[in-house]
Amino acid sequence: MTALLRYQAALLVRSQRWLPPVILYAAFLGVGVQSGQPVLDSLGYTAAALLPVAAWLVRICATNEPPAARSCTGAAAGPGRAHLACVLVALAAAGVLGTAATVIVTIISAPTSTAHDIRVEPLPAGAAGLLAALACALLGTAVGALTNWPLLRSPGRAVPALLLGALLALVVVGSPARAAITALVDGSQRGTIPVPALPVLAAALCAAAATALACALTTRRA
Amino acid sequence: MERESPLSPEGADPLLSLEGVGRRYGFRGPWVLRGVDLAVTPGALIRVEGANGTGKSTLLRVLAGIDAPTEGRIVGRPRTAYVPERFPAALPFTAAEYLTHLGAVHGLDRPAAVVAADEWLERFGAAEYARTPMAQLSKGSSQKVAVAQALLADPELLVLDEAWTGLDAEAREELERVVVERTAAGSAVVFVDHDPRRLAGVPDATYAVVGGALELGAGKGTGAPAAAVTGPCVLVEARGRRGTRVPPEAGELAIAVEETGSGAHRFTVPEPQSDALLRALLGARPPWHVVSVGQADDPDLDDALAALEVESS
């Protein structure tokens, strides 16, 4: 598994296909987050924007190998394990990106509530932001796993499905990502720091189920 | 349809067997394969034939574990390597980097993978491309990388789907020799190739995919030595210590073994297997002395082969 992870990580880094989502994420944060804004609001925005980026990263990893090369890797390691490595590398990349963004946003934001009347401690606020980002990265990974190879193979279906899935994952009632972001925004209004651990757990379950389904289908839909 | 496998020498446990395997794509798609039983034993060399679109590639993908059967089951999963027909190498690595990664995926540790990558590129005459980005390789050179990838870690099962396509003549011959070597070392090889002369006479069994079912090839390559002699042969004269027996590996590779004096033997071997035979003789304990190696074209041999053909028919 270590060899597979190294191979997939090297593929992702070398392919430079990670650049567009990272640049887009940075641009999105540059427009939406300004220094001196309330920290929890900005962290909610940071986490929400990470969800489509995580789904996009899964798409990049799942399509990085041409089918012939994927067959070679699959024969050597098992197609399910090879695909699991793809998804894990994408999740790790989203995790690194989300962590970096959360740290920067926590540092530049004002440690206050939305109305700037109650102080919000930056360190626990940053931790809450990390949890929300994790929930969004996990749910985005689930969306990416369900809307790419082996479930959807033609880009004409996969890309719209991915975008729609990412949007729904952010707005549908009961979505762990929405729950985590809402907790941050509500906390900002009240001047309290939430601990969105339950959404993280739910998002992790979604990601595990989606990834298991995708890996199980690697040998069924060639 | 043939249910019995002829490939069970001395009851060797199969590396992998397909039991009533069927495969179709989609819920209502036509069956590409149906009711396939096949046991792949260690050392077996199996050729799969069939017209275009009959399911040869699907059978190979099922054997390689890349495709799961829709019905039936697969028992056993040896360490497997697969070579596709075309290997469009749109990968952001040099050939050596890719092979090192794949070697590690195949289970080698990193230093061993680096060494194996260089060795196999060298063997297929692609050493000069080791530092070339894969995207710049020619079609033939990337096929060499695909072949090398499969051989890095001495797989127990080697699945070759028209792996010879696009290789130059030298690399094609080298791959034939490697296949014989692998089977002599106890690995199983299953291959498809459009060229009927590919490894002619060497396979232990030839199967044809007909209407989704697997049929044992009629009368050719089913293990009978005389039937197997279709390609050029090599004569090897070698001497063992007095009273030693012919190494069993060498006996299996040769299509005819004749004792010409005390300890001196003359082996007739299909050309692709000659290197493996020499290796078996020189590697035997105690090693044999190779007296001469030559083309098999003397009349004695022709007589001997004619006699064998009469015997088997």
Interface residues (C-beta under 8 A of the other chain):
Chain A: T2 A3 L4 R6 Y7 A10 L11 R14 S15 Q16 E65 P66 A68 A69 S71 C72 T73 G74 A75 A76 A77 G78 P79 T219 R220 R221 A222
Chain B: Y25 R61 A64 G65 I66 D67 A68 T80 A81 Y82 V83 P84 R86 F87 P88 A89 A90 L91 P92 F93 E97 H101 L102 A104 V105 H106 G107 A146 Q149 A150 A153 V159
